[in-house]
Each structure stands twice: as structure tokens, then as C-alpha cells.
Amino acid sequence: MELSFLEPLYTAVATVIAWIHAAYSVIIPPDNGLNWALTIITLTVLMRLLIFPLFLKQMRSSKKMQELAPKVQELRKRYKNDKQRMNQEVMKVYQEGGANPLGGCLPVVAQFPIFISVFTVLRAIAEDKAAHGMSQQLVDSARAGHIFGAPIPATFFTSSAEIHAFGADPILTKIVLGIFVAISSTTTFLTVRQSVTRSMAQMPDNPMAQQQKILMYISPLFAIFSLNFALGLILYWVTTNLWTLGQQHWFYSRHPMPVVDAKGNVVEPEPKPGLLSKILPSKAAKEPEDAPQPEPEQKVIRQQPTRQPRSKRTGTKKP
């Protein structure tokens, strides 16, 4: 079911797909599966770059919540028998500290309409409909593209007759789709696990910790529903998960969890070295530790001559 109020977004996504596909068609045949795979991957990267500022806002809000975690834990212990008062005091601390507990929902909320739009456009291609501003030539090109032998518009439940109509082998198509769904399930689990582990380390006594654990283990099951998605949409979802994994790892390595010392002060540890710093040795690493150190220059101390008594200067004895 298409949402009419999202039609401008459908058209925008279809237009971007046409532009990217035309650019790759300069060096890769238009009907080639590699062309369409790169088109979908590039579209995903562009969409994630578009919402990257929201991700930074989410991470900054999460960092502030980490810094406020000791105060929040103290309030939870103080008002453990009065949940209403506890929630009021916790929200007050968050407001005063400029933290937004709902900030983590921003990227998800922004990504959902994009996902719906990509799903709608790819479904139109699968149904051989030149809709949302797409030309029939572009639709025919996408339907002719195969990724590892599987048609881009095919789903796991597409009939063998339809797969044969795409010029593909039904068994090979199901194997490829099954592998992509398995990758989608695994990357979904790793993405949620990375976020939940960070959240639980941030707030060990979080009352929602058990629910987060359950969500972490249930999330891969949602990938089963993608068996009814077209291969192109599954490729979009896998690329999104891989991007999220790398993006979160990049931010977490540069903003490690704050540590609370014995005095209750929040101390921010040194960021972990990134990939480039591991590949390219730093200046300090280039200099061996056992290298001979230059000897310090000795200071030259000028000794002023002592003033002799007058009797010694003149050679006469003192009377």
C-alpha cells in the first residue's frame, strides 16, 4: 500500500536511482547486475550521509547521558521506592544537562520514510510498473539485472515460472536470497548488540535492561520477514546495517565510555586508535624507545677572580 503523502519522496528516490544508474552506465552495461548493485549501494550511502547530522546529534546526546549517569544512578537509589518522583528527578537532571533520552530515535524516524520509499520504488520495478517518474526503459533494465545469478526484483517466494521468465535458475535464486537474508539477520543482530552493550555499560541499573536484551536476541528474527522482500531491497538493508556498524564503531572508538573515579568525578579516557593510526605509525612509534639520548650540554661556569687584600697587591705587610 502506497502512502500518497510520500509521493514526492518516492519520486525523489526514483530520480536519484536514475541518475546513479546513468552515471555507472558510462563504464558498466546498463542491464548488468553489477551496475544495479552499485546503484543500490551508492543510493544507500547517500541516504545515510543525508541523515549523518542526526546521528551525530544522537551520539552527542548519548554522551551527555553517560556523563550524567552517576547522578542518575544516585537518584534511582534514593527514590527506588517512589518511581514517580524518581522519574521526575531523572528527567530534571537530563533537562538541566541538555540530554535528550529520545535523541536515539531520530535516525530511525528519519530512515523509516526513506526505507518505505526505496521499498515502494523497488516493488514498482518488480511489478513492471513505470511509476514515480521512472521510464519503462529504466524498469526493464532493472528487471534484467542479476546479482550472483538472482534477479534483482525476485523474492524468496517468487514462483519458479516467474524466475524462469527473468532468465534465472530458481534454485540458485533461492540460495542467493537465503544467503542475503542470513547476512541481513546477522548484521541486524550485531548492530543492535553494539548499541545495547553500550547502553547497558552506560546505565547498569537501567530498568529497561532486560527488555533491551530481549530485543537484541529477537531482532534477527525480523530478517525472516525480508524473505518477502526483493533482492534489491535486501541489498539496501544489508548495506545500511554495515554502514551503521562502521559508523557506531567509529564514534565509540573516539568517544569511549566515561569512567567514574573513587571521588565520583567523571573522567573521560583517551580515545582508542583508529584504523589509520594502526596502519600509519605515529611519530612517537617511529622513534625506538632504546635510542640513545643526546647528552645534555654542560654549562660553562665562569669563576670571577677573588679580590686580593691591598697588602698582597702592593707586596707590603700590614702594620
PATI-557310 format. One record per residue: x, y, z of N, C-alpha, C, O in turn. Coordinates in steps of 0.1 Angstrom, whole numbers, padded with zeros to 4 digits, always signed. Layout:
N
XYZXYZXYZXYZ/...
//
This chain:
319
+0008-0012+0000+0000+0000+0000+0009+0012+0000+0017+0014+0009/+0007+0021-0010+0015+0033-0011+0008+0044-0003-0004+0046-0003/+0017+0053+0003+0012+0064+0010+0013+0076+0001+0024+0080-0003/+0001+0082-0002+0001+0093-0012+0009+0105-0007+0015+0112-0016/+0010+0108+0006+0017+0120+0010+0032+0118+0009+0039+0128+0010/+0037+0106+0007+0051+0104+0004+0055+0103-0010+0066+0100-0014/+0045+0106-0019+0048+0106-0033+0060+0114-0038+0068+0110-0046/+0061+0127-0032+0073+0134-0036+0086+0127-0032+0096+0128-0039/+0086+0120-0021+0098+0113-0017+0100+0101-0026+0112+0097-0029/+0089+0094-0030+0091+0083-0040+0097+0088-0053+0106+0082-0058/+0092+0099-0057+0098+0105-0070+0112+0109-0068+0120+0107-0077/+0116+0114-0057+0130+0118-0054+0139+0106-0054+0150+0107-0060/+0135+0095-0048+0143+0083-0047+0144+0077-0061+0155+0073-0065/+0133+0077-0069+0134+0072-0082+0143+0080-0091+0150+0075-0100/+0143+0093-0089+0151+0102-0097+0166+0100-0094+0174+0099-0103/+0169+0099-0081+0183+0096-0077+0188+0083-0082+0199+0082-0087/+0179+0073-0082+0183+0060-0088+0186+0061-0102+0196+0055-0107/+0178+0068-0110+0181+0070-0124+0194+0077-0127+0201+0074-0136/+0197+0088-0119+0209+0095-0120+0222+0086-0118+0231+0086-0125/+0221+0079-0106+0232+0070-0103+0234+0059-0113+0245+0056-0118/+0223+0053-0118+0224+0043-0128+0230+0048-0141+0238+0041-0147/+0226+0060-0145+0231+0066-0157+0246+0068-0156+0253+0067-0166/+0251+0072-0144+0265+0075-0142+0273+0062-0143+0283+0062-0149/+0268+0051-0137+0275+0039-0138+0274+0033-0152+0283+0025-0156/+0264+0036-0159+0262+0031-0173+0273+0036-0182+0274+0030-0193/+0280+0046-0179+0291+0051-0187+0302+0040-0188+0309+0039-0199/+0304+0033-0177+0315+0023-0178+0310+0008-0176+0318-0001-0179/+0298+0007-0172+0292-0007-0170+0279-0008-0178+0271+0002-0178/+0277-0019-0185+0264-0020-0193+0252-0018-0184+0252-0022-0172/+0242-0011-0189+0230-0007-0181+0223-0019-0175+0218-0018-0164/+0222-0030-0182+0215-0042-0177+0223-0051-0169+0218-0061-0164/+0236-0047-0166+0244-0056-0158+0240-0055-0143+0237-0045-0138/+0241-0067-0137+0237-0067-0123+0247-0059-0114+0243-0054-0104/+0260-0059-0118+0269-0051-0110+0266-0036-0111+0267-0029-0100/+0261-0031-0122+0256-0017-0123+0245-0015-0113+0245-0005-0106/+0235-0024-0112+0224-0021-0103+0228-0024-0089+0223-0017-0080/+0237-0033-0086+0242-0035-0072+0249-0022-0067+0246-0018-0056/+0258-0017-0076+0265-0004-0072+0255+0007-0071+0257+0016-0062/+0245+0007-0079+0235+0018-0078+0227+0018-0065+0226+0028-0059/+0223+0006-0061+0216+0005-0048+0226+0008-0036+0222+0015-0027/+0238+0003-0037+0248+0006-0026+0251+0021-0025+0251+0027-0014/+0252+0027-0037+0255+0042-0037+0243+0049-0032+0245+0059-0024/+0231+0045-0035+0219+0052-0030+0218+0051-0015+0215+0061-0008/+0222+0039-0010+0222+0037+0005+0232+0047+0012+0228+0053+0022/+0244+0047+0006+0254+0056+0012+0250+0070+0012+0252+0078+0022/+0244+0075+0001+0239+0089+0000+0228+0091+0010+0228+0102+0017/+0219+0082+0012+0208+0084+0022+0214+0085+0036+0210+0093+0044/+0224+0076+0039+0230+0076+0052+0238+0089+0055+0238+0094+0066/+0244+0094+0044+0252+0107+0046+0242+0118+0048+0245+0128+0055/+0230+0117+0042+0220+0127+0044+0215+0128+0059+0213+0139+0064/+0214+0117+0066+0209+0117+0079+0221+0116+0089+0219+0115+0101/+0233+0118+0084+0245+0117+0093+0245+0128+0104+0249+0125+0116/+0241+0140+0101+0240+0150+0112+0231+0146+0123+0233+0149+0135/+0220+0139+0120+0211+0134+0131+0218+0123+0139+0216+0122+0151/+0227+0115+0133+0234+0105+0140+0244+0112+0150+0245+0108+0162/+0250+0123+0146+0259+0130+0154+0252+0136+0166+0256+0136+0178/+0240+0141+0163+0232+0147+0174+0228+0136+0184+0228+0138+0196/+0224+0124+0179+0221+0113+0187+0233+0109+0196+0231+0107+0208/+0245+0108+0190+0256+0104+0198+0260+0114+0208+0265+0111+0219/+0259+0127+0205+0262+0137+0215+0253+0137+0227+0256+0139+0238/+0240+0135+0224+0230+0133+0234+0233+0121+0243+0232+0122+0255/+0237+0110+0236+0241+0098+0244+0253+0101+0253+0254+0095+0264/+0262+0108+0248+0274+0111+0255+0271+0119+0268+0276+0117+0278/+0262+0129+0266+0258+0137+0278+0251+0128+0288+0252+0130+0300/+0243+0119+0283+0236+0109+0293+0246+0101+0300+0244+0097+0312/+0257+0097+0293+0268+0090+0300+0274+0098+0311+0277+0093+0322/+0276+0111+0308+0283+0120+0318+0273+0122+0330+0278+0124+0342/+0260+0121+0328+0250+0123+0339+0247+0110+0346+0239+0109+0355/+0252+0099+0341+0249+0085+0346+0251+0084+0361+0242+0079+0368/+0262+0089+0367+0264+0088+0381+0253+0095+0389+0248+0090+0399/+0249+0107+0385+0238+0114+0392+0225+0106+0390+0217+0105+0400/+0222+0101+0379+0210+0093+0376+0210+0081+0385+0200+0077+0391/+0221+0074+0386+0222+0062+0395+0219+0065+0409+0212+0058+0417/+0225+0076+0414+0222+0081+0427+0208+0084+0430+0202+0081+0441/+0201+0090+0420+0187+0093+0421+0179+0080+0422+0169+0079+0429/+0182+0071+0413+0175+0058+0413+0176+0051+0427+0166+0044+0431/+0187+0052+0433+0189+0045+0446+0181+0053+0457+0175+0047+0466/+0181+0066+0456+0175+0075+0466+0160+0073+0465+0153+0072+0476/+0154+0073+0453+0140+0072+0452+0135+0059+0446+0126+0058+0438/+0142+0048+0450+0138+0035+0444+0124+0030+0449+0118+0022+0442/+0119+0036+0460+0105+0033+0464+0095+0042+0459+0083+0040+0462/+0099+0052+0452+0089+0062+0447+0093+0065+0432+0100+0074+0429/+0087+0056+0423+0091+0057+0409+0087+0070+0402+0094+0075+0394/+0075+0075+0406+0071+0088+0400+0081+0099+0403+0085+0107+0395/+0085+0100+0416+0094+0111+0420+0108+0108+0413+0115+0117+0409/+0111+0095+0412+0124+0092+0406+0125+0096+0391+0134+0102+0387/+0114+0093+0384+0113+0097+0370+0113+0112+0368+0120+0118+0359/+0107+0119+0377+0107+0134+0377+0121+0140+0379+0125+0149+0372/+0128+0134+0389+0141+0139+0392+0151+0136+0381+0160+0144+0378/+0150+0124+0375+0158+0120+0364+0156+0129+0352+0166+0133+0346/+0144+0131+0349+0141+0140+0337+0146+0154+0340+0151+0161+0331/+0146+0158+0352+0151+0172+0356+0166+0172+0354+0171+0182+0349/+0173+0162+0358+0187+0161+0356+0191+0161+0341+0200+0168+0337/+0183+0154+0333+0185+0154+0318+0183+0167+0312+0191+0172+0304/+0172+0174+0316+0169+0187+0311+0180+0198+0314+0184+0206+0306/+0184+0197+0327+0195+0207+0331+0208+0204+0324+0216+0213+0322/+0211+0191+0322+0223+0187+0315+0223+0188+0300+0233+0186+0293/+0211+0191+0294+0210+0192+0280+0210+0179+0272+0213+0178+0261/+0206+0168+0279+0205+0155+0273+0191+0152+0270+0181+0156+0276/+0189+0144+0259+0176+0140+0254+0175+0125+0253+0181+0119+0244/+0168+0119+0262+0167+0104+0262+0161+0099+0249+0163+0087+0245/+0153+0107+0242+0147+0102+0229+0155+0106+0217+0151+0104+0206/+0167+0111+0219+0176+0115+0208+0180+0103+0200+0183+0105+0188/+0180+0091+0206+0184+0080+0198+0174+0075+0188+0177+0067+0179/+0162+0081+0188+0152+0077+0179+0152+0085+0166+0146+0081+0156/+0160+0096+0166+0160+0105+0154+0164+0098+0142+0157+0099+0132/+0176+0091+0141+0180+0085+0129+0170+0074+0124+0168+0073+0112/+0164+0067+0134+0154+0056+0130+0142+0063+0124+0137+0058+0113/+0137+0073+0130+0125+0080+0125+0128+0086+0111+0119+0086+0102/+0140+0092+0109+0143+0098+0096+0145+0087+0086+0142+0089+0074/+0150+0075+0090+0153+0065+0080+0141+0057+0075+0141+0052+0064/+0131+0057+0084+0119+0049+0080+0112+0054+0068+0109+0046+0059/+0109+0067+0066+0103+0071+0053+0112+0068+0041+0107+0065+0030/+0125+0069+0043+0135+0065+0032+0133+0051+0028+0133+0047+0017/+0133+0042+0039+0131+0028+0036+0118+0025+0029+0118+0017+0020/+0107+0031+0033+0094+0029+0027+0095+0034+0012+0089+0027+0003/+0102+0045+0010+0103+0050-0004+0111+0040-0013+0107+0037-0024/+0123+0035-0008+0131+0026-0016+0123+0013-0018+0123+0007-0029/+0115+0008-0008+0107-0004-0009+0097-0002-0020+0094-0011-0028/+0090+0010-0020+0079+0012-0029+0085+0013-0044+0079+0007-0053/+0096+0019-0045+0102+0021-0059+0106+0007-0064+0104+0004-0076/+0113-0001-0056+0118-0014-0060+0106-0023-0062+0107-0032-0071/+0095-0022-0054+0084-0030-0057+0077-0027-0070+0072-0036-0077/+0077-0014-0074+0072-0010-0087+0080-0016-0098+0074-0020-0108/+0093-0017-0096+0102-0023-0106+0098-0038-0107+0097-0043-0118/+0097-0044-0095+0094-0059-0095+0080-0062-0102+0079-0072-0108/+0071-0052-0101+0058-0054-0107+0057-0049-0121+0046-0048-0127/+0069-0045-0127+0070-0040-0140+0061-0027-0143+0054-0026-0153/+0061-0018-0133+0054-0006-0134+0064+0006-0135+0072+0008-0127/+0062+0014-0145+0070+0026-0147+0063+0038-0140+0057+0046-0146/+0064+0037-0126+0058+0047-0118+0068+0056-0111+0080+0054-0112/+0063+0067-0105+0071+0076-0097+0082+0083-0105+0093+0086-0101/+0078+0085-0118+0087+0092-0127+0098+0084-0134+0106+0089-0141/+0097+0071-0132+0107+0062-0138+0102+0058-0152+0090+0057-0155/+0112+0057-0161+0108+0054-0175+0107+0038-0176+0113+0031-0168/+0100+0034-0186+0099+0019-0188+0113+0013-0192+0115+0002-0188/+0121+0021-0198+0134+0016-0202+0143+0013-0189+0150+0003-0188/+0141+0022-0179+0149+0020-0166+0143+0008-0159+0151+0000-0153/+0130+0006-0159+0124-0005-0152+0128-0018-0159+0132-0028-0152/+0128-0019-0172+0132-0031-0180+0147-0034-0177+0151-0046-0176/+0155-0023-0175+0169-0026-0173+0171-0032-0159+0180-0041-0157/+0164-0027-0149+0165-0033-0135+0160-0047-0135+0166-0055-0128/+0149-0050-0142+0144-0064-0142+0153-0073-0149+0152-0085-0147/+0162-0068-0158+0171-0077-0165+0184-0079-0157+0192-0088-0160/+0186-0071-0146+0199-0072-0139+0198-0084-0129+0188-0086-0123/+0209-0091-0128+0211-0103-0119+0223-0100-0110+0233-0095-0114/+0221-0104-0097+0232-0103-0087+0235-0117-0083+0227-0124-0076/+0247-0122-0086+0251-0136-0084+0241-0145-0090+0239-0156-0084/+0235-0142-0101+0226-0151-0108+0212-0149-0104+0203-0156-0109/+0209-0141-0094+0195-0139-0089+0189-0126-0094+0196-0116-0093/+0177-0126-0100+0171-0114-0105+0169-0104-0093+0165-0107-0082/+0171-0091-0096+0170-0080-0086+0156-0079-0081+0154-0077-0069/+0145-0080-0089+0132-0079-0084+0126-0092-0077+0115-0092-0072/+0134-0103-0077+0129-0116-0072+0129-0116-0057+0137-0110-0051/+0119-0123-0051+0119-0126-0037+0120-0141-0034+0121-0148-0044/+0122-0145-0022+0123-0159-0019+0111-0167-0023+0112-0179-0026/+0099-0161-0023+0087-0168-0026+0082-0165-0040+0071-0169-0044/+0091-0159-0048+0087-0158-0063+0086-0172-0069+0095-0180-0067/+0076-0174-0077+0074-0187-0083+0085-0190-0093+0092-0181-0098/+0087-0203-0095+0098-0208-0104+0095-0203-0118+0104-0199-0126/+0082-0202-0122+0079-0197-0136+0083-0183-0138+0088-0179-0148/+0081-0174-0127+0084-0160-0128+0100-0159-0129+0105-0151-0136/+0107-0167-0121+0121-0166-0121+0127-0171-0134+0136-0165-0139/+0121-0181-0140+0124-0185-0154+0122-0174-0164+0130-0172-0173/+0111-0166-0161+0108-0155-0171+0119-0144-0170+0122-0137-0179/+0126-0143-0158+0137-0134-0157+0150-0139-0163+0160-0132-0163/+0149-0152-0167+0161-0158-0173+0171-0163-0162+0183-0163-0164/+0166-0168-0151+0174-0172-0140+0170-0186-0135+0159-0191-0138/+0179-0192-0127+0176-0205-0122+0169-0204-0108+0175-0197-0100/+0158-0210-0106+0150-0208-0094+0158-0213-0081+0158-0206-0071/+0165-0224-0082+0173-0229-0071+0184-0220-0067+0186-0216-0055/+0191-0216-0077+0202-0206-0074+0197-0193-0069+0203-0187-0060/+0186-0189-0074+0180-0176-0069+0176-0177-0054+0179-0168-0046/+0170-0189-0050+0166-0190-0036+0179-0191-0027+0179-0187-0016/+0189-0198-0032+0202-0199-0024+0208-0185-0022+0211-0182-0011/+0208-0177-0033+0214-0163-0031+0205-0155-0022+0211-0148-0013/+0192-0156-0023+0183-0148-0015+0185-0153+0000+0184-0144+0009/+0186-0166+0002+0188-0171+0016+0200-0166+0022+0201-0163+0034/+0211-0165+0014+0224-0160+0019+0223-0146+0023+0228-0141+0033/+0216-0138+0014+0215-0124+0017+0206-0121+0030+0209-0112+0038/+0196-0129+0031+0187-0128+0043+0195-0132+0056+0194-0125+0066/+0204-0142+0055+0212-0146+0066+0222-0135+0070+0224-0132+0082/+0228-0128+0060+0237-0117+0062+0229-0106+0069+0234-0099+0078/+0217-0103+0063+0208-0093+0069+0205-0095+0084+0205-0086+0092/+0202-0108+0087+0199-0111+0101+0211-0110+0110+0210-0104+0121/+0223-0114+0105+0235-0113+0113+0239-0098+0116+0242-0095+0127/+0238-0090+0105+0242-0076+0107+0232-0069+0115+0236-0059+0122/+0219-0073+0115+0209-0066+0123+0212-0069+0138+0212-0060+0146/+0216-0082+0141+0219-0086+0155+0231-0078+0160+0232-0073+0171/+0242-0078+0151+0254-0071+0155+0252-0056+0158+0258-0050+0167/+0243-0050+0149+0241-0036+0151+0233-0033+0164+0237-0024+0171/+0223-0041+0167+0216-0039+0179+0224-0042+0191+0224-0036+0201/+0232-0053+0190+0241-0057+0201+0251-0046+0205+0254-0043+0216/+0257-0040+0195+0266-0029+0197+0260-0018+0204+0266-0012+0214/+0248-0014+0201+0241-0003+0207+0237-0007+0221+0238+0001+0231/+0231-0019+0223+0226-0023+0236+0238-0025+0246+0236-0021+0258/+0249-0031+0242+0260-0032+0251+0265-0019+0256+0269-0018+0267/+0266-0009+0247+0270+0004+0251+0260+0010+0261+0264+0016+0271/+0247+0008+0258+0237+0014+0267+0237+0007+0281+0235+0014+0291/+0239-0006+0282+0240-0013+0294+0252-0009+0302+0252-0008+0315/+0263-0007+0295+0275-0002+0302+0273+0012+0307+0279+0016+0318/+0266+0020+0300+0263+0034+0304+0254+0034+0317+0257+0042+0326/+0244+0026+0317+0234+0026+0329+0232+0011+0333+0223+0005+0329/+0241+0006+0342+0240-0008+0346+0227-0011+0353+0221-0023+0352/+0221-0002+0360+0208-0004+0367+0196+0000+0360+0186+0003+0366/+0197+0001+0347+0186+0006+0338+0175-0004+0340+0177-0016+0337/+0163+0000+0343+0152-0010+0344+0147-0016+0331+0141-0026+0331/+0152-0009+0320+0148-0015+0307+0159-0024+0302+0158-0028+0290/+0169-0028+0310+0180-0036+0305+0175-0049+0300+0180-0054+0290/+0166-0056+0308+0161-0069+0304+0154-0068+0290+0155-0077+0282/+0146-0058+0289+0138-0056+0276+0148-0054+0264+0146-0059+0253/+0159-0047+0267+0169-0044+0257+0176-0057+0253+0179-0060+0241/+0179-0066+0262+0185-0079+0259+0175-0087+0251+0179-0094+0241/+0162-0087+0254+0153-0095+0247+0152-0090+0232+0151-0097+0223/+0152-0076+0231+0152-0070+0218+0164-0074+0210+0163-0077+0198/+0175-0075+0216+0188-0078+0210+0187-0092+0203+0192-0094+0192/+0181-0102+0210+0180-0115+0205+0168-0118+0196+0168-0127+0188/+0158-0109+0197+0146-0111+0188+0149-0104+0175+0143-0108+0165/+0157-0093+0175+0159-0085+0163+0163-0093+0150+0158-0090+0140/+0171-0103+0152+0175-0111+0139+0163-0118+0133+0163-0121+0121/+0152-0121+0142+0141-0128+0136+0133-0119+0127+0126-0124+0118/+0134-0106+0128+0127-0097+0119+0132-0099+0105+0125-0096+0095/+0145-0103+0103+0150-0105+0090+0143-0116+0082+0143-0117+0070/+0135-0125+0090+0128-0135+0083+0117-0129+0074+0114-0134+0063/+0111-0117+0079+0101-0111+0070+0107-0106+0057+0100-0103+0048/+0120-0104+0057+0127-0099+0044+0127-0110+0034+0131-0107+0022/+0123-0122+0037+0122-0132+0027+0112-0128+0016+0112-0133+0005/+0103-0120+0020+0092-0115+0010+0097-0102+0004+0089-0096-0004/+0109-0097+0006+0114-0085+0000+0122-0089-0013+0127-0100-0014/+0122-0079-0022+0130-0081-0034+0145-0081-0030+0149-0075-0020/+0153-0087-0039+0167-0088-0036+0174-0074-0035+0182-0072-0027/+0169-0065-0043+0174-0052-0043+0172-0045-0030+0181-0038-0025/+0160-0047-0024+0157-0041-0011+0166-0048+0000+0170-0041+0010/+0168-0061+0000+0176-0068+0010+0190-0062+0009+0197-0060+0019/+0195-0060-0003+0209-0054-0005+0210-0040+0001+0220-0037+0007/+0199-0033+0000+0198-0019+0006+0199-0021+0021+0206-0013+0028/+0192-0031+0027+0192-0032+0042+0205-0037+0047+0210-0033+0057/+0212-0046+0040+0225-0051+0044+0235-0040+0044+0243-0038+0053/+0235-0032+0033+0244-0020+0032+0241-0011+0044+0251-0005+0049/+0229-0008+0047+0225+0001+0058+0231-0005+0071+0236+0003+0079/+0229-0018+0074+0235-0024+0086+0250-0023+0087+0255-0019+0097/+0257-0025+0076+0271-0025+0076+0276-0010+0078+0286-0008+0085/+0269-0001+0072+0272+0013+0074+0270+0017+0089+0278+0024+0095/+0259+0013+0095+0256+0016+0109+0267+0010+0118+0271+0016+0128/+0271-0003+0116+0282-0009+0124+0294-0001+0123+0300+0002+0133/+0299+0003+0111+0311+0011+0110+0310+0024+0116+0319+0029+0122/+0298+0030+0114+0296+0044+0119+0296+0044+0135+0303+0053+0141/+0290+0035+0141+0289+0034+0156+0303+0031+0161+0308+0036+0171/+0310+0021+0154+0324+0018+0159+0333+0030+0158+0341+0032+0167/+0332+0038+0147+0340+0050+0146+0337+0060+0157+0347+0065+0163/+0325+0062+0160+0322+0071+0171+0325+0066+0185+0331+0073+0193/+0322+0053+0187+0325+0048+0201+0340+0047+0203+0345+0049+0215/+0348+0044+0193+0363+0044+0195+0369+0057+0198+0379+0058+0204/+0362+0068+0193+0367+0081+0195+0361+0088+0208+0366+0098+0213/+0350+0082+0212+0344+0087+0225+0341+0075+0234+0329+0071+0235/+0351+0070+0240+0349+0059+0249+0341+0062+0261+0339+0074+0264/+0336+0052+0268+0327+0054+0279+0335+0062+0290+0346+0058+0294/+0329+0072+0296+0335+0079+0307+0336+0070+0319+0328+0061+0322/+0347+0072+0327+0350+0064+0339+0348+0073+0351+0352+0084+0352/+0341+0067+0361+0339+0074+0374+0350+0070+0384+0351+0058+0387/+0358+0080+0388+0369+0076+0398+0364+0075+0412+0352+0075+0414/+0373+0073+0421+0369+0070+0435+0362+0082+0442+0354+0080+0451/+0365+0094+0437+0359+0106+0442+0345+0109+0436+0339+0119+0440/+0341+0101+0426+0329+0104+0420+0329+0113+0408+0319+0117+0403/+0342+0117+0404+0344+0125+0393+0343+0117+0380+0348+0106+0379/+0337+0123+0369+0337+0117+0356+0349+0120+0349+0352+0131+0346/+0357+0109+0345+0369+0111+0338+0368+0104+0324+0363+0093+0323/+0371+0112+0314+0369+0107+0300+0383+0101+0296+0393+0108+0295/+0383+0088+0293+0396+0081+0289+0400+0086+0275+0393+0092+0268/+0413+0082+0272+0418+0085+0259+0411+0077+0248+0408+0066+0250/+0408+0083+0237+0402+0076+0226+0411+0065+0221+0423+0066+0220/+0404+0054+0216+0412+0043+0210+0417+0047+0197+0411+0055+0190/+0429+0041+0193+0435+0044+0180+0426+0039+0169+0421+0028+0169/+0424+0048+0159+0416+0044+0147+0423+0035+0137+0435+0031+0140/+0417+0032+0126+0423+0023+0117+0435+0029+0110+0445+0022+0108/+0434+0042+0107+0445+0048+0100+0458+0049+0109+0469+0047+0105/+0455+0051+0122+0466+0052+0132+0473+0039+0134+0485+0038+0137/+0465+0028+0131+0471+0014+0132+0479+0011+0120+0490+0004+0120/+0475+0016+0108+0482+0014+0096+0494+0023+0095+0505+0018+0091/+0492+0036+0098+0503+0045+0097+0509+0048+0111+0502+0053+0119/+0521+0044+0113+0527+0045+0127+0529+0060+0130+0532+0068+0121/+0527+0063+0142+0528+0077+0147+0543+0081+0148+0552+0072+0147/+0545+0094+0150+0559+0098+0151+0566+0093+0163+0578+0089+0162/+0558+0091+0174+0564+0085+0186+0568+0071+0184+0578+0066+0190/+0560+0064+0176+0563+0050+0174+0575+0048+0165+0582+0037+0166/+0577+0057+0156+0589+0056+0147+0602+0057+0154+0612+0051+0150/+0602+0064+0165+0615+0066+0173+0616+0054+0183+0607+0053+0192/+0626+0046+0182+0627+0035+0192+0629+0040+0206+0636+0050+0208/+0624+0032+0215+0625+0036+0229+0639+0036+0234+0643+0044+0243/+0647+0026+0229+0660+0024+0234+0670+0032+0226+0682+0030+0227/+0666+0042+0218+0675+0050+0211+0683+0059+0221+0678+0064+0230/+0696+0060+0218+0705+0068+0227+0700+0082+0227+0698+0089+0217/+0699+0087+0239+0695+0101+0241+0707+0110+0241+0718+0107+0246/+0706+0122+0234+0718+0131+0234+0722+0136+0247+0713+0139+0256/+0735+0136+0250+0740+0141+0263+0737+0155+0265+0739+0163+0256/+0732+0159+0277+0730+0173+0279+0742+0182+0279+0753+0177+0283/+0741+0193+0273+0753+0202+0272+0757+0207+0286+0748+0211+0294/+0770+0207+0288+0775+0211+0301+0776+0226+0301+0780+0233+0292/+0771+0231+0312+0771+0246+0314+0785+0250+0318+0792+0244+0326/+0790+0261+0311+0803+0266+0314+0801+0277+0325+0794+0287+0323/+0807+0275+0336+0806+0284+0348+0818+0292+0349+0829+0287+0351/+0817+0305+0346+0828+0314+0347+0830+0318+0362+0821+0323+0369/+0842+0316+0367+0846+0319+0380+0853+0333+0380+0863+0335+0374/+0847+0342+0387+0853+0355+0389+0864+0355+0398+0863+0348+0409/+0876+0361+0395+0887+0361+0404+0884+0369+0417+0877+0379+0417/+0888+0363+0428+0886+0369+0441+0895+0381+0443+0906+0381+0439/+0889+0391+0449+0897+0403+0452+0907+0401+0463+0903+0398+0474/+0920+0404+0460+0930+0402+0470+0931+0414+0479+0927+0425+0475/+0936+0411+0491+0937+0422+0501+0948+0432+0495+0956+0428+0487/+0947+0444+0500+0956+0455+0495+0970+0452+0498+0979+0455+0490/+0973+0445+0510+0986+0443+0513+0993+0433+0504+1005+0434+0501/+0985+0423+0499+0991+0414+0489+0993+0420+0475+1002+0416+0468/+0984+0430+0472+0985+0436+0459+0998+0445+0458+1004+0446+0448/+1001+0451+0469+1012+0461+0469+1025+0454+0473+1036+0460+0471/+1024+0442+0479+1036+0435+0484+1041+0439+0497+1051+0435+0502/+1033+0448+0504+1037+0453+0517+1030+0446+0528+1019+0441+0526/+1036+0445+0540+1030+0438+0551+1021+0448+0558+1023+0460+0559/+1010+0442+0563+1001+0450+0570+1007+0454+0584+1011+0445+0591/+1008+0467+0587+1014+0471+0600+1006+0466+0612+1009+0468+0623/
//
